[in-house]
Amino acid sequence: MKRIIALLPCIMLLLQANQSWAQFDKHFHNKTLRMDYAHCGDSQHDEIYFEELLEEPYWGGSKTNLIDTMFYGNYYLNVYDVASNQLIYSRGYCTLFGEWQTTDEAQTTQRYCSETVVMPFPKNDVRIEISARNKKGKFVKKFEYTVDVDNYFIKKDRRMQYPTYDVHYTGNPSRRVDIVLLPEGYTADEMDKFKADCKLFAEGLFSLSPYKENQGLFNIRAVLAPSQESGVDIPGEYIWKNTILNSSFYTFDSERYIMTYDNKSLRDLSANAPYDFIYIIANTQKYGGGAIYNHYGISISGNLHAAKVYVHEFGHLFLGLGDEYVEVGSSYNDMYPTNVEPWEANLTTLTNFNKKWKDMLDKDTPVPTTYDPQNPKKLGAYEGGGYVSKGVYRPRYDCLMNTLSGNDFCPVCTRAIKKQKNSKKCWSVVPDLM
C-alpha cells in the first residue's frame, strides 16, 4: 500500500503529461512555424509590421508546457485557434529593439529591427497576437495576424543549410532543453577550433549550479557554418570583419556589449537543429557578451572567465534574471522606472516589495539594506542594480548576476531559477519514453 501511495504523484504526472501531449497532437505538427516581422519606431512610439511566414523542419520546444504562465519579458506571443478562439500556445520574450528604445539614440532617431516569433506548426488556422508592456508594466496588444495554414506563400525553402555537431546529447528533444550553438567569425579552417570551443561552453555551463546537477536534461548542438573572415566587428577599434552573423561590439555604443541585428541570418542558421535557445560563440579574445530573454545569447570564446560569463548570460536568456550591477555611463535611460516593479525576479524598485523577496529576509533586516562586511552574503535590498546606482535594488551584495567574483547565485536568484525550472519541459520528473 505504501508503495502504491508513493507512486501516485508519478502516476498523476504521467497522466498530466499524456493529456498535454494529446493537446499538442490535436493542435500542432512536429515542426515550426516562424513569423518574421519588422519592429519600427523610436523611444516613444513603435509599430509592428508583418513580413513573412516560414515552415522549418524541427520543433525543439516543449510539447507539454504550451502555455507560458510566468509572464516574464516585455513582449508576449499568444496563439489562438481561430475556430474555437482557444489559446493554444504562448511565450514571453524580450528583444534588442526593446532595449534600444531606452537609449539616447532612440530619443532622436527612428529605426527598424527584424524580429521573429516561433511556434509549433498549427494544424488549423490560427490568430497570432503580440502584446507589449506599457509604462505601467501591463501588457497591451500591439499586433494581430491570422494565419491560413494552407497558404502557399508560407515559405519552405532552406536558406542556410549546414551540418550539425552533437556537443552534448542526452535524449529526446521534446523532453530536453535544446541549445543550438552558432559560430561567429570562424573560418572553414577554424571549424575544429569551433568544435573545441563548443566543448568548453558545455563544460563551463555545467561546471556551476543549477546546470551542474541537471546536465542530463540538456542537449547541445552546434551548427558548422564558416565565416569568410576570422574575428568579429570592433567599431571602436575600426575593425570590420565579413562574418556569417554580422555581430559587433559597441552595441548601443557600449564597448563590451556584443550583439547582432541580423535576425534573419540568426534564425536561418538556427533552423538546422531543434532548439529552445540560441547561443552564439564569437571567435575573439576581446571580453564581452550579451543575452536577451527567450531571444538569443552571445559571448566570446577566449577569456579566463568564459565559464562564468556563459552562466551569467544564460541567466538572462533562459531564466529571465536581470543584471544586478551598476554601469557608469550606461546607454540606457529609464529602463526600470522607479514607480513600476521590474518583472525580473531579482530586481526591485521597492514599489511592491511584498511580491519580490521580502518574505525571505530576516525580520530585523532593514530595507533598504546597508552592506555589512562581516556578513557579505546577508539577504536584503541593496541599492544599485539594473545598470543604475539609485532607485533599483538587488538581493545580495554580490551574485553571479552582479560580478564574476563568486561561484553561485544568491538565494533569490536560486528561488527564481527553481520557479522558472518548473515551467520548462526539461525539469519534469516524467521519465524519458524514447
N, C-alpha and C positions, 0 to 999 in steps of 0.2 A: 504493500500500500504506500509506504514512504517513497519507494522508487517511482511509483506512478505519479504521486503528488509532485515530486521533484521534476518529473518530465513535463508536467502540464505547461509551464511557461514556454518551453521549447516548442511544444506542440502548437500552442497558440501563435507563436511567432511564425512557425511554418505555415499555418493556415492563413495568417495575415499576408505573408509573402506570396502565397499562391493566389490569394484574392487580388493583390496588387499586380501580379504578373498577368492575371486574366484581364485586368483593366488595360494593361499595356497592349496585349494581343488584340483586344477589342478595338482599340483606337489607333494603333500605330504599326508600321512596318519596322523591321530591324535595320534601319538606315536613317540618314539625317536629311532634314530639310533645312537649308541655310537661306536666310534672307539678309542680303546686303542693303544698307540704306545710307543716305547722306545725312549727316548732322551738321547744321549750319547755324551761325549766329554770332553773338558777342556776349559780354558779361551780363547783359540784362535780358536778352531775348534769344530764343533758339527755336528752330524748326526741324522736323524730321521728314525726309522725303524718300519714298520707295525707290530702290534701284533695280534689284533683280533677285530671282529665286534660283537656287541650285539644289540638285539632288547629289548627295555624297554617299559613298558606298557603306560606311560604317556608322553605327550608333554606339558610342562609348559611354553614354550616360546611364543613369540608373533606369531599371525597368520596374522598380518598386516604389521609389520615392519620387513621384512625378510632380507633386505639388510642393513648392518651396514655402514653408511656413516660418522661416527665420526673419523675413523682412529686413535683411541686410542689403546694403547697396543703395545707390542713388537712383537706380532705374529698376523697373520690373517688367518682365515679359510675361504676359498672360495669353494662353492659347485656349480658345473656346471651340467646341464642336458646334457648327452652325445649326444643324438640325435640332439639337436639344438645348443649345445655349449652355452646355455644361463646361465648366473649367476642367480641362484635361491635362494641362501642363503649365508650370510657371517656374520662373527663376529670377532672382535678384542679381544685379551686376553693377559694375561701375565702368566708366570709360575715360579715355585720355582727354576727350573733348570736355567732359565734365570738370576735370581738373583744370584744363586750360581756361575755362570760364572764370576762374578765381585769380588769374594772373593780371598784371598791369597791362599787357598787350591786349587782352580781351576788352579793356575799357575803351580802346580807341580803334580796334581792328575787328573786322568780321572775317571769319574763316570757315572752311569746310573740313570735316573729317569723315572718312569712311568708317562705318561700324557694321557689326554683324550680330545677329541672334541666331541660335541654332536650336532645333527641337527634333524629337523623333519624327519620322516622316508620317504624316497622318493618312489614314485610310479613307477618310471622308473630308469634305470641305471644312476649313477652319477659319476663325477670325483671330487675327493677331492684334494684340493691343500692347502698346508700350506706355508705361507711366513713368513720371519723374517726380522726385521730391521737390516740393516748393520750399520757400524760405522758412516756413513754419515746420518743416520736416514731414509734411503729409504728401502722400502720393496722389498725383493728378494725371489723368490720361492725356497724352500728347499725340498719339498716333494710333491709327486703326487701318487694317488692311485685310481683306477677305481673300483666301487662297482657294482657287479651284485646283484640286489635286490632280486633275486630268489635263490641266492646261499644258499644251505642247511647248509653251515658252519657258517652262521650268527646265533649266539647262542641265544636261547630263554629261557634258564634256569634262574630262580630267585635265586641268590646266598645267599642273606641275607634278608629274609622276616621277617618284624616286624610290629606290629600295629603302627598306627599313631594317633596323638592327635592334634585337632584343637586349636591352641593358639589364633588365630585372623583370622576369616574367614569373608570376605565381599562379595564374589561373584565369578563369572565365572573365572577360572584361565587364560583363554585366554585374559581377559581384566584386569588382575591384575599383580602386581609384586609379584611373589610367592617365599617366603623364606622358605627353609627347614632347621630346626634346628636339629643338630645331637648331641647326648650326648657323652662325652668323660670322662671315669673314674667314671661313676655312676653305682653302682652295682644294682642288681634286687631289693634289699631292698631300694634303693635310687631313684626309678623312680618317686615317689611323689615329692621328692626334685627337680628332674629334671623338672617336670611339673611346679613347683613353680618358678624355675629359668628361664624357658621359658617365663612365665608371666612377670617376672621382665625385661627380654630382651625386650619384646614388649613395656612395659611401659617406659623403658629407651629410646628406639629408638623413640617413639612417644612423648617424652617429649620436644624435641628440633626441631627447623625448619631445613630443609623443611618437615620433616616427620610428624610433629605435625599437619600441615594443610592438610595432604594428607593420613591420616591413613585409610580412607575408600577405598583407592586404592591398599591396600596390603592384601595378605593372608600370614599367618604364620602357618606352620605345624611342628610338632615335631615327630621324629621317636623314638619310645620307645625301644631302643636297649641297654641292660645292658652290662657292662664290668665285667670281672672276679674279678678285684680289684678296689678299690676306689682310686682316685687321678690320677696323670699323672707323666711321667718321668721328673726328675730333675737331669740330669747327673752331674752338678757341686756340688750337694749335695749327690751323689751316691745313688739316689733314682730311682728305676726302678719298674714300675707297668705293670701288664698284662691288657691292655685296648683294646677296640674294634677298635680304630683308630690309636693306636701307636703314639700319639702326644708326643712332647717333648719340654721342654725349652732348651735354649742354642743352638738353630738353628744357624748355622754359627758361633758358639761359642759366641753368643750374649745372655746374661743371660735372658732377659725378652722376647726374641723372641721365641714364641711357635708355632710350625708348625708340620705337618706330611708329611712323604714321602710315606705313604701307600695310594697311589692314588686309587688303586683298591677297597679297603675297603670303602674309602670315597665315591666313585661312586656307589658301590653296595648298600650301605646303603641309599644314597640319592634317589635311584630309587624307593623307597617305596611311593613317593609322587611326584606330578608335581612340578617342581622347575625352577626358573630363577637363584637363588643364593643359595649357600650352606654356612651355618654358623655353626661352632662347638662351643658348650659351654663346657668348661673344668671345671671339678669339683675340684677346688683348690683355696686356698686363696692367693697363690703367684701371684703377679702382673705380667701381661704380655698379649700379644696378637699379632696379625698379620693379614694381609689380602692382597690378590693379585687380581688385576683387572680381573673380569669375571672368577675367578678360585674358591677360597673359602676364608672365613674369620674365625678367631678363637679368642676367648678371654675367660677370666676366669669369674667365676660366683660370687665370694665373695669378692668384693672390693668396697670401698666407691665411687669410680669414675666410676663404671661399666657402667652407662648410657652414660657418655661422651666417654668412650672407645668404646662402641658399635657404636656411631655416627661417631667417628673418623675412626674406622676400616671400617665401611660401606662406608665411603667416598672414601676409596681405592677400595673396592670390587665393588660397584655399580656405582660410579661416576668417577672413574679413577683419583682422586686427589692424588697428591704426598705429601710426608712428608715434612713439612716446617722447621723441627728442625735440629739442628746440633748435631751429635753424636760423642763425643770424643772417639777415639779408634774404629771407625766404622769398620765392617768387609768388607765393600765394597771398591773396587778400581775402580775409573773411571766409576762409574755408570752413571754419567752425564758429558760426555766430554764437555769441555768449548767452543769448536768450533761448537757444534750442539745444536739447540734448543730442550729442552725436549718436549715430546709430551704431558705431563701433563700440564693442563691449568694454574695451579697456581705456576709454577716454570719457571724461565728463566735464560739463560746464557748471555742475552743481545745480542746474536748473531743476532737475528731477533726480537727485542723487539716490533717492529711495529705490529707484528702478535699476540702479547700477550695482555697486558692490558695498553699499553701506552695511548690509547685513553681515558682511564678512569681517568688519572692523571690531576691535575690542571696544567695549563700552566707553572706556576712558580716552579713546583716540580723538584728538581734536581735528576738526575739519574746517578749513584747510590744515594740513599736517606739516610740521617742521621736521626737517631731516635730523635724525639722531645717529651720529656716527657709531654709537655704542650698540645700536640696533638697526643695521643698514637694510635688513630685509623686512622691517615692520611695514605692514599694510596701512595705507592711509589715503589721503588725497593730496598729492604733491603738485604744486603749481608748476606748469611748464609741460607742454606736450602738444601734439598736433602742429609742430613747427613754430609755435609761439610761446613766449615766456609768461604771458598773462592771460587769465581767463579760461584756460584749459588745464585739466588736472589728470595725472596718471596715478596708478595704484601703488606703485613701489618706486623707491628712488632709482633703482636700476632693474633692467629686464632685457631680454633679447630683442624686444621691440623698441628699446631705447639705445643701448650701446651693445658692442660685441665683446665686452669685457667679461660677461658671465657665461654660464653654460646652461641656463634654464629660463623658462618662462615664470613669471610671477603667478601666485595662486589665482588672481583674477583672470589672467590670460589662460591659465590652465582650465579654469571652470568654463570659460568661453569656448575653449577647444573641445571640451567634453560635450558641451551643448551642441556645438556645430557637428561634432562627430556623429551624434545620434541621428542627425538628419541626412547623413551621407550613406550611400549604399554600402560602403566598404566596412562599416563598423557593425553590421548586423551579425548576430550570433547564428543565423541560419547557415547551415553547412553548405559548402560548395557541392552542387549536384552534378557538376560537369564530369 
